[in-house]
Amino acid sequence: MRTSGIAVAALVGAVGYRLVVGGELTLDTGLGRRVRPLGPLTVTMAAPRQIVFDVIAAPYLARTPRALAGEIDVLERGTDMVLAAHRTPVGRGMAAVTVETVRFDRPETVAFRLLRGPVPHVVERFTLHDDDGSTRLDYVGELGTDFWQLGRWWGDLVARRWEATVRGSLNRIREEAERRAAVNRRRRA
């Protein structure tokens, strides 16, 4: 009898894990809420602020490129805000799925707010600073989890993957913005 109880608990745990990671089950009780910072991260790009902003906004406000179709699904699109689902591979054939609002304040801010995902609370902000023809992008955010120490452990685990994903996105943004800036410079020359 004890063995079957352990097996049931393991099965429930595995199913619960898949549901939470996949964003299909968000536990948002507020009990024992812990909030931890995300970032700060800073990237300097050899591209004007307007180009950097356009690179960030294009997959959301215009048509999502095929290269990002597996990562971003815009569910609702407005002129300065979208509702988007993001998919991030997390290993073992699983993907973390988040649903977020993304708000655009041209040309300096892109703000994200989590509505559904593996944790109950995330807010993030990209702030773009003009730096004499280059752009400094500052990323800051916060991630919140419930259930005291258990939530803190889960939040630390999620935050490591979250920040790694943001770093990867920032590198792709930098590469594309610098490529576009170089094309513009060649056209003007």
NORQUI-V150783 format. One record per helix or strand of 2 or more residues. SS is the DSSP state (hx for helix, st for strand). FROM is the first residue (numbers start at 1). LEN is the number of residues. If there is no record, write none. Layout:
ss={SS:SS}
from={FROM:FROM}
len={LEN:LEN}
//
This chain:
ss={hx:st:hx:hx:st:st:st:st:st:st:hx}
from={2:34:49:66:72:81:94:109:121:134:148}
len={20:12:13:3:6:11:12:8:11:12:41}
//
